[in-house]
Amino acid sequence: MKKGDYLAAKEEKRKPTREAIIVLVVFIIVFIAIIFRFAIRSGTNEGFFSFMPTGIQAYKVSTSFVRPTIQSRGDITFPDRDFQYSKRSDSTYVIKSFYVIQDSDGHESKKNYTITLKYNGGSRVDGRKWTLIKLQQDK
């Protein structure tokens, strides 16, 4: 066996090994990216590729439906965090929260409300992409 034949055979064996290592490295990078994505989203109710609105997005839209129904001349404040929501499988959200009305005399009154909204697709923060199903307010 000649010396050149041995080196050529050795080089031929290295080629598939390099390709396998490249494929393995790419697979490891993709796997780490998927694990990292799950780790970041583990505290949310969103899926891996979620196109559904989050609870805070549904709440923000709900305030735009509630605000026009309020018959008061005072300042109206919606809390940023004090709300509850549930999401059903048919893209329906039920949100329970309250708003505070402060009249010109400085008196505050708290009004509770429960609203049911259906998300119809499209922009998650656009109120025109939602349908009001039910609204209950304290009188």
C-alpha positions as CSV (number, residue, x, y, z in Angstrom):
1,M,0.0,0.0,0.0
2,K,1.4,3.3,-1.0
3,K,1.7,6.2,1.4
4,G,-0.5,8.5,-0.8
5,D,-3.3,5.9,-0.9
6,Y,-3.4,5.7,2.9
7,L,-3.7,9.5,3.3
8,A,-6.3,9.8,0.6
9,A,-8.4,7.0,2.4
10,K,-8.0,8.8,5.7
11,E,-9.2,12.1,4.2
12,E,-12.2,10.3,2.7
13,K,-13.2,9.0,6.1
14,R,-12.9,12.5,7.7
15,K,-15.4,14.1,5.3
16,P,-18.6,12.3,6.6
17,T,-17.4,12.9,10.1
18,R,-17.1,16.6,9.7
19,E,-20.6,16.7,8.1
20,A,-22.0,14.7,11.0
21,I,-20.4,17.1,13.5
22,I,-21.9,20.1,11.8
23,V,-25.3,18.5,11.7
24,L,-25.0,17.6,15.4
25,V,-23.9,21.2,16.4
26,V,-26.9,22.7,14.5
27,F,-29.2,20.2,16.2
28,I,-27.8,21.1,19.6
29,I,-28.2,24.9,18.9
30,V,-31.9,24.4,17.8
31,F,-32.6,22.2,20.9
32,I,-31.1,24.8,23.2
33,A,-33.1,27.6,21.6
34,I,-36.4,25.6,22.1
35,I,-35.5,24.9,25.7
36,F,-34.7,28.5,26.3
37,R,-38.0,29.6,24.7
38,F,-39.9,27.3,27.0
39,A,-38.0,28.5,30.0
40,I,-38.8,32.1,29.2
41,R,-42.5,31.4,28.7
42,S,-43.0,29.0,31.6
43,G,-44.7,31.6,33.8
44,T,-47.2,32.6,31.1
45,N,-50.4,31.0,29.9
46,E,-49.2,31.2,26.3
47,G,-48.3,28.3,24.2
48,F,-45.1,27.9,22.1
49,F,-46.5,29.7,19.1
50,S,-49.4,31.6,20.7
51,F,-51.3,34.0,18.5
52,M,-54.0,34.4,21.1
53,P,-54.1,37.6,23.3
54,T,-52.7,37.5,26.8
55,G,-54.8,38.3,29.8
56,I,-53.4,41.9,30.1
57,Q,-54.2,42.5,26.4
58,A,-57.8,41.3,26.9
59,Y,-58.1,43.5,30.0
60,K,-56.9,46.6,28.2
61,V,-59.4,46.0,25.4
62,S,-62.1,45.4,28.0
63,T,-61.6,48.9,29.5
64,S,-62.3,50.4,26.0
65,F,-65.7,48.6,26.0
66,V,-66.5,49.6,29.6
67,R,-65.5,53.3,29.5
68,P,-68.3,54.5,27.2
69,T,-70.9,52.9,29.4
70,I,-69.9,54.8,32.5
71,Q,-72.3,57.6,33.2
72,S,-70.3,59.8,35.5
73,R,-68.6,63.1,35.2
74,G,-65.7,62.4,37.5
75,D,-62.2,61.0,36.8
76,I,-62.3,57.3,36.0
77,T,-59.4,55.1,36.9
78,F,-58.9,51.4,35.9
79,P,-56.3,49.4,37.9
80,D,-53.4,48.0,36.1
81,R,-53.1,44.8,38.0
82,D,-56.2,44.1,40.0
83,F,-58.2,42.0,37.6
84,Q,-59.0,38.4,37.1
85,Y,-59.6,36.7,33.7
86,S,-60.3,33.3,32.3
87,K,-59.8,32.2,28.8
88,R,-62.0,29.6,27.1
89,S,-61.1,27.4,24.2
90,D,-63.5,29.3,21.9
91,S,-61.4,32.5,22.0
92,T,-63.7,33.9,24.7
93,Y,-62.4,35.9,27.7
94,V,-64.2,36.6,30.9
95,I,-62.7,39.5,32.8
96,K,-63.6,40.6,36.4
97,S,-62.3,43.9,37.6
98,F,-63.4,47.3,38.9
99,Y,-62.9,51.0,38.2
100,V,-62.8,54.0,40.5
101,I,-64.7,57.2,40.0
102,Q,-63.5,60.3,41.7
103,D,-66.0,63.1,41.6
104,S,-65.2,66.8,41.8
105,D,-65.7,66.8,45.6
106,G,-62.9,64.2,46.0
107,H,-65.2,61.3,46.8
108,E,-64.2,58.0,45.4
109,S,-66.6,55.1,44.5
110,K,-65.5,51.7,43.3
111,K,-67.6,49.9,40.7
112,N,-67.1,46.2,39.9
113,Y,-67.8,44.8,36.5
114,T,-67.6,41.5,34.6
115,I,-67.2,41.5,30.9
116,T,-67.2,38.7,28.3
117,L,-65.4,39.3,25.1
118,K,-64.8,37.2,22.0
119,Y,-61.5,37.6,20.1
120,N,-62.1,37.4,16.3
121,G,-58.5,37.3,15.2
122,G,-56.2,40.0,13.9
123,S,-54.6,42.6,16.0
124,R,-54.8,41.6,19.6
125,V,-55.1,45.2,21.0
126,D,-57.5,46.6,18.4
127,G,-61.0,46.8,19.9
128,R,-62.6,46.4,16.5
129,K,-61.3,42.8,16.4
130,W,-63.3,41.9,19.5
131,T,-67.0,41.3,20.1
132,L,-68.8,42.2,23.3
133,I,-70.8,39.3,24.5
134,K,-71.9,40.4,27.9
135,L,-71.3,43.2,30.3
136,Q,-72.4,43.4,34.0
137,Q,-71.7,46.4,36.1
138,D,-72.6,47.4,39.7
139,K,-75.2,50.1,39.8
